[in-house]
Amino acid sequence: MAKIPLTVSGAELLRAELQELKAVQRPAIISAIAEARAHGDLSENAEYAAAKERQSFIEGRIAELEGKLANAQIINPVLLDADGRCVFGATVDLEDMGNGEVVTYQIVGDDEADIRQGKISISSPLARALIGKYAGDVAEFQAPAGVREYEILDVKYV
């Protein structure tokens, strides 16, 4: 299986979610199933069916997280020495060439991307256009609304 790039904070978030699922949600759903089972006929017991479905989801998510963490390539942006190049984990200040708006994004793994927090996925069109470029370069990419251009103002490894 291919390595999955994650930042240190992204890996910690996945570990915290895994711990929550194993230590809190899994025991809670086992109790809910036992309680629903005590109500009698399982063929017509909606609580039992819902609890089993929830258990299936939790177990699937646990397996997914364990797999991702086992195949994770954890990258600490602070330790990067990319000579000012845009790479995975870098925080990039950009100016939209269309409207002059300045934005800041960190390039992160697919599982930790959150545009509201300024984190864009490594597989997003913008991140793909930025990778390998330096401050002063212009990144052009195809967005749903058409071609967009961003000038790279600064590249930081924080």
N, C-alpha and C positions, 0 to 999 in steps of 0.2 A: 504494500500500500504506500502511496506517495506521502511524503512529509507534509504536514499541515503547518504553515507559518502562523505563529502567535506572538504577540508582544507579552512581556512579563505580566502586565496587568490583565491582559486577556486570558492568560492561562490561569491566573488567580481567580478570575470570575468563573471560569468553567469548573475549577476545583471546588469553589464555594457552592455552586449549584449542585454538583455531584454530592457533596457532603450533606446538603439540605435534603436531597432526594433520598439518600441512603439512611440518614439518621432520623429524619422527621417524617417525611411523606410516606416512605415505604412502611414503617411500623403503623402509621395512622391508617393506611388503606388495608392492612392486614386485620386490624381491629374492626374496621368498617365491614369487611367481608364476613368476619366471624359473627358480628352482630346481625347482619342481614341474613345469614344462614340460620340463625336462631329463630327467625320469624317463620320458618316453615318452608312450604312448597317453593322450590327454587325456580320452577318453570314459569311461574307467574309473579316473581319477585323482582320488581323494577329496581329496588335498592341494590340487590345482589348483582344484577346485570350492570348497573352503572358503576358499582365498586370494582367489578372485574375488568370493565373497560378502562377505568382509571388506573388500575394496577398494571394493565397491559401497556398503557402509555408510559407510566413511570419506569417500568422495567426496560422498555425500549429506549427511553431517554438516558437511563443509566448506562446501558450498553453503548449508545452513541457517544456519550461523553467520555467513557473509559477508552473507547477506540480513538477518539480525537486526541486525548491527552497522551495515549501511548505512542501515537504517531506525530506528536507535536514537535516542531522545531522552534524552540523558544528563543526569541531574539530580543535582546535588551538594547533599545535605541541609544542609550547613554554610552554603551561600549562600541558603537559603530565608528568606523573610521573610513568614511566614504568620500572624503575630500570634497565635501559640498554637493555631492550628487544626490538626487532624489532616489531613495531606496526604501525597502520595506521598513516601517517603523519611524521614518523621518516625519517631522512636522514641517509643513510647507506653507508659507505665506504667499497668497496669490492675488493678482489683480485681474478682475474680469475686464477684458479688452472692450467689451460691448458697452458696459455701463459704468466702469471705473470702480465698482464695488471691490473692497478688499476682504478676503476670507482667509481663514487658517484651517487646514486639515491635517490630520495625522493619517498616514497610510497604514492600515492594520489588516488583520486576517478577516475572513468572511464572517466568522462567528462573533466578532467583537465590533463590527461596523455599526455606527449609529450617527447619522448625519446631524442630528440635533446636538450631539456632543463633539462634533467636528472630527469624527472618525469615519474615513471612507475605506471601503473594501479594496484590497489589492487587485481584485478582479473587476472593479468598476472601470468604465471607459476613461474617466478622468485620471485615476491612478495609473492605468496602463499608459496614458499619454505622458504622465509625469516621470515615470521610472527612467532613470539614466540621464535626466536633464539637470542643468545647473541653474543657479540664480542668474537672472537676466535672459534666460531662454523663454520661448513662447511654446506652450503646450496647446495643441489643437486636437479636438476630439468631436465625435458625433454624439450629440445629445438628442433626446426625443424631440426637442424644439428646433433642432438644426445644429449646424456646426458652431461650436463655442471655442473661444480662445482665451487662455489665461497666461499672463506673464508671471513668471516665478520671481518673487521679490526676495525671498530668503528661504534657506533650508537649514533646519535645526535638528539636532539629535538629542531630544529631552525625554 
